[in-house]
Amino acid sequence: MKASPLNLLDYYVTDLSFSVNKAYDYKKPSEFRLEDLVVEPTLIQVENAVPDSAATGKWQMRLRVRHVPAPDRNAPSQFMVELVGVFSVVSGYPADKIQTLLEVNGASLLYGAARQVVRSATAQGPHAPVMLPSVSFYPPKKSAAEMK
C-alpha cells in the first residue's frame, strides 16, 4: 500500500431528494437497473478551494447521482444526491495525468460517499435501503481504429 497522489480534503452534500414510489408492489421483485442510474461528474480547478491549505493543485468535483427508473419498473423509490469534493494533487504529479486521476479516482471517492448517503436516506423509507451498485470510472482503452 502507498499514499495516493490525490487527497480528498473535504466533501459535502449539496442536494438530496428521495421519494417513495407509491405504485411499488412489494409482492413483485424490485427492479433496480444500472441503466436507470445517471451519474454526472463535473470537474473544475479552483484557486482557494480550501483556505490556509498548504496543498497544491486544488480541484473541486461535483458528482450528481440520480435514479430515474422507467415508469414501468417496479422500483421502490427514486432519488438524487449531489456531492461536492475538494481535492489536492501532490506537487510533482505529471500535469498531463491530473485530469484522468481526478476523473477516475476523485469520482470513485465521491461515488462511495454517495453510496452511503443514498443507503442512509432510503433506509428511512418503508422499503429496504438501496445500495448503489459498484461502478468503474476508468475509461475503456481506445482501439487502434478509434485513435485514428
C-alpha positions, 0 to 999 in steps of 0.5 A: 500500500502507498499514499495516493497522489490525490487527497480528498480534503473535504466533501459535502452534500449539496442536494438530496431528494428521495421519494417513495414510489407509491405504485411499488408492489412489494409482492413483485421483485424490485427492479433496480437497473444500472441503466436507470442510474445517471451519474454526472461528474463535473470537474473544475480547478479552483484557486482557494478551494480550501483556505490556509491549505498548504496543498497544491493543485486544488480541484473541486468535483461535483458528482450528481447521482440520480435514479430515474427508473422507467415508469414501468419498473417496479422500483421502490423509490427514486432519488438524487444526491449531489456531492461536492469534493475538494481535492489536492494533487501532490506537487510533482504529479505529471500535469498531463495525468491530473485530469484522468486521476481526478476523473477516475479516482476523485469520482470513485471517492465521491461515488462511495460517499454517495453510496452511503448517503443514498443507503442512509436516506432510503433506509428511512423509507418503508422499503429496504435501503438501496445500495448503489451498485459498484461502478468503474470510472476508468475509461475503456482503452481506445482501439487502434481504429478509434485513435485514428 
